[in-house]
Amino acid sequence: SDRDRSEIILNYRVGYQYIRNEQVYFTVRHVLHDYNKIQSSSGFDLSSKGIEFSAGASFEYNDLILGDLSFGYLKKNHKNPLVDIHSPVFHATINWEITNLTTTNLVIDRSIHEAIDSSFSGYTATNLTLGLAHEYQKNLLFNFSLQLGKENYHAQNANNRTDKTYNVSAESTYKINRNLIFKIRYDKSNREGEINTSSIGSSDFDFNKNLISFLLQLQY
């Protein structure tokens, strides 16, 4: 397959913890993608190398809120005719223990990914995820998650693609006894895309998925 590749990631991090559970840090991340085939089906060499610089801080408030925020910049270089990707990146995570039984978390993330379509250098993904967990009883738990996302693809000339996504999931866990657990889960996902290329012009697509799953787990 023209998608087979080797991936090398090197992470360097320096931080300073000034009080318990709070610190500032600086990271450098090197990423190398080396594709096994010199040319893909589109005729391009998809291999790339990139570097990301970011600075961040983690914090705590009254033992109720834990957070981590980081901002940076990523440069991902390709060979011609694929375009290079230069973009700000960021990540924010906030966990809030509303009560002893209820917690919520918020994650906002912007990052760069490899594209399945070999005519694109990659895509920038921006996602927002909201999660909620509640313990009705010691043996009955509920989890809910909502994710909204947008993906901007990078390509040469007039080619472009934008996808919008959302995912909703709800899960209930019932601990029948110390060894037997029953779970029921519902997932709904949607992806809407708009593609404009110099060869086929403009086209749209819409993909929906609904899934209900049941799990009986036996553990010792």
C-alpha positions as CSV (number, residue, x, y, z in Angstrom):
1,S,0.0,0.0,0.0
2,D,1.2,3.5,-0.7
3,R,0.1,4.5,2.9
4,D,2.7,2.2,4.5
5,R,5.3,4.3,6.3
6,S,7.8,4.5,9.1
7,E,7.1,7.2,11.8
8,I,9.7,8.5,14.2
9,I,8.7,11.0,17.0
10,L,11.1,12.6,19.4
11,N,9.8,14.6,22.3
12,Y,11.8,16.9,24.5
13,R,10.3,18.6,27.6
14,V,11.6,20.9,30.3
15,G,9.4,21.9,33.1
16,Y,9.5,23.7,36.5
17,Q,7.0,22.8,39.3
18,Y,6.7,25.8,41.5
19,I,4.0,24.3,43.8
20,R,2.2,20.9,44.1
21,N,0.2,20.1,40.9
22,E,1.2,23.3,39.2
23,Q,4.1,23.8,36.7
24,V,5.2,25.6,33.6
25,Y,6.9,23.7,30.7
26,F,8.4,24.0,27.3
27,T,8.4,21.2,24.7
28,V,10.0,20.5,21.3
29,R,8.7,17.7,19.1
30,H,10.3,16.3,16.0
31,V,8.3,14.1,13.6
32,L,9.5,12.2,10.6
33,H,7.3,10.3,8.2
34,D,9.1,8.1,5.7
35,Y,6.8,6.4,3.2
36,N,7.8,3.0,1.9
37,K,6.8,3.8,-1.7
38,I,8.6,6.8,-3.2
39,Q,5.5,7.8,-5.0
40,S,1.8,7.4,-4.1
41,S,-1.1,6.6,-6.4
42,S,-1.3,10.4,-7.0
43,G,2.4,10.5,-8.1
44,F,3.6,12.4,-5.0
45,D,6.3,11.7,-2.5
46,L,4.3,11.9,0.8
47,S,7.4,11.7,3.1
48,S,7.7,14.7,5.4
49,K,9.5,16.1,8.4
50,G,8.2,18.5,11.0
51,I,9.0,20.3,14.2
52,E,6.7,21.7,16.9
53,F,7.5,24.2,19.6
54,S,5.0,24.7,22.5
55,A,4.8,26.2,25.9
56,G,2.2,25.5,28.6
57,A,1.2,25.4,32.2
58,S,-0.8,23.0,34.4
59,F,-2.8,24.3,37.4
60,E,-5.1,23.3,40.2
61,Y,-7.9,25.3,42.0
62,N,-9.2,24.2,45.4
63,D,-8.7,20.5,44.7
64,L,-11.8,20.8,42.4
65,I,-10.4,21.9,39.1
66,L,-7.4,20.6,37.3
67,G,-6.2,22.0,34.0
68,D,-3.4,22.0,31.5
69,L,-3.0,24.6,28.7
70,S,-0.4,24.7,26.0
71,F,0.2,26.8,22.8
72,G,2.7,26.4,20.1
73,Y,3.6,26.4,16.4
74,L,4.2,23.5,14.0
75,K,6.1,23.4,10.7
76,K,5.7,20.3,8.5
77,N,7.7,20.3,5.3
78,H,7.0,18.2,2.2
79,K,8.6,17.8,-1.2
80,N,7.2,19.6,-4.2
81,P,4.5,19.7,-5.4
82,L,2.9,19.0,-2.0
83,V,2.6,22.2,0.1
84,D,4.2,22.7,3.5
85,I,2.0,23.1,6.5
86,H,2.7,25.9,9.0
87,S,0.1,26.3,11.7
88,P,-0.5,27.3,15.3
89,V,-1.4,24.4,17.6
90,F,-2.9,24.3,21.1
91,H,-4.3,22.0,23.7
92,A,-6.4,22.7,26.7
93,T,-7.8,20.3,29.2
94,I,-10.0,21.2,32.2
95,N,-11.4,18.7,34.7
96,W,-14.0,19.9,37.2
97,E,-15.2,17.8,40.1
98,I,-18.7,19.4,40.5
99,T,-19.7,17.2,43.4
100,N,-18.4,14.0,44.9
101,L,-20.5,12.1,42.4
102,T,-20.3,14.2,39.3
103,T,-17.3,15.3,37.2
104,T,-17.0,17.0,33.9
105,N,-14.1,17.7,31.5
106,L,-13.5,20.0,28.6
107,V,-10.8,19.4,25.9
108,I,-10.0,21.8,23.1
109,D,-7.3,20.7,20.7
110,R,-5.8,21.8,17.4
111,S,-3.2,19.5,15.7
112,I,-1.8,18.3,12.4
113,H,-2.5,14.9,10.9
114,E,-1.6,12.7,7.9
115,A,-4.3,12.6,5.2
116,I,-5.7,9.4,3.8
117,D,-6.2,11.1,0.4
118,S,-2.6,11.2,-1.0
119,S,-3.3,14.4,-3.0
120,F,-3.3,16.4,0.3
121,S,-0.2,17.1,2.4
122,G,-2.3,16.6,5.6
123,Y,-5.0,18.3,7.5
124,T,-5.4,20.6,10.5
125,A,-8.0,19.3,13.0
126,T,-9.7,21.5,15.6
127,N,-11.8,19.6,18.1
128,L,-13.9,20.5,21.2
129,T,-14.9,17.6,23.5
130,L,-17.2,17.9,26.5
131,G,-17.6,14.9,28.9
132,L,-19.7,14.2,31.9
133,A,-19.5,11.4,34.4
134,H,-22.1,10.7,37.2
135,E,-22.3,8.0,39.8
136,Y,-25.9,7.3,40.6
137,Q,-25.0,4.6,43.0
138,K,-21.8,2.8,43.8
139,N,-22.7,0.1,41.3
140,L,-24.4,2.3,38.6
141,L,-22.4,4.8,36.5
142,F,-23.3,7.1,33.6
143,N,-21.0,8.7,31.1
144,F,-21.8,11.2,28.3
145,S,-19.5,12.8,25.7
146,L,-20.0,15.3,22.9
147,Q,-17.3,16.1,20.3
148,L,-17.4,18.8,17.6
149,G,-14.7,19.1,15.0
150,K,-13.5,20.7,11.9
151,E,-10.8,19.5,9.5
152,N,-9.1,21.7,7.0
153,Y,-7.0,19.9,4.3
154,H,-3.9,21.3,2.7
155,A,-3.1,20.9,-1.0
156,Q,-1.4,22.6,-3.9
157,N,-3.2,24.7,-6.5
158,A,-7.0,25.1,-6.1
159,N,-7.5,21.8,-4.4
160,N,-9.2,22.1,-1.0
161,R,-11.4,20.1,1.4
162,T,-13.2,20.9,4.6
163,D,-14.9,18.3,6.9
164,K,-17.2,19.1,9.8
165,T,-17.8,16.3,12.4
166,Y,-19.7,15.6,15.5
167,N,-19.9,12.6,17.8
168,V,-22.3,11.9,20.7
169,S,-22.0,9.0,23.0
170,A,-23.8,7.8,26.2
171,E,-22.8,4.8,28.3
172,S,-24.3,3.3,31.4
173,T,-22.4,0.8,33.5
174,Y,-24.0,-1.6,36.0
175,K,-21.8,-3.5,38.4
176,I,-23.8,-6.6,39.1
177,N,-21.3,-7.9,41.5
178,R,-17.5,-7.6,42.0
179,N,-16.9,-10.0,39.1
180,L,-19.7,-9.2,36.6
181,I,-20.2,-5.9,34.8
182,F,-22.9,-5.0,32.3
183,K,-22.6,-2.0,29.9
184,I,-24.9,-0.4,27.3
185,R,-23.6,2.3,25.0
186,Y,-25.0,4.5,22.3
187,D,-22.9,6.3,19.7
188,K,-23.9,8.7,17.0
189,S,-21.5,10.3,14.6
190,N,-21.7,12.5,11.5
191,R,-19.3,13.8,9.0
192,E,-20.1,16.5,6.4
193,G,-17.4,17.2,3.7
194,E,-16.9,19.7,0.9
195,I,-14.3,18.9,-1.7
196,N,-13.0,21.2,-4.5
197,T,-10.4,19.9,-6.9
198,S,-9.1,21.1,-10.3
199,S,-9.9,17.7,-11.9
200,I,-13.5,17.0,-10.7
201,G,-14.7,20.3,-9.5
202,S,-16.9,20.7,-6.4
203,S,-18.6,17.8,-4.5
204,D,-20.2,17.2,-1.1
205,F,-20.8,14.2,1.0
206,D,-22.6,13.4,4.3
207,F,-21.9,10.3,6.4
208,N,-24.0,9.2,9.5
209,K,-23.5,6.3,11.9
210,N,-25.7,5.1,14.7
211,L,-24.5,2.3,16.9
212,I,-25.9,0.6,20.1
213,S,-23.7,-1.9,21.8
214,F,-24.0,-4.2,24.8
215,L,-21.2,-5.7,26.8
216,L,-21.2,-8.3,29.6
217,Q,-17.8,-8.4,31.2
218,L,-16.5,-11.1,33.5
219,Q,-13.4,-10.3,35.6
220,Y,-11.5,-12.0,38.4
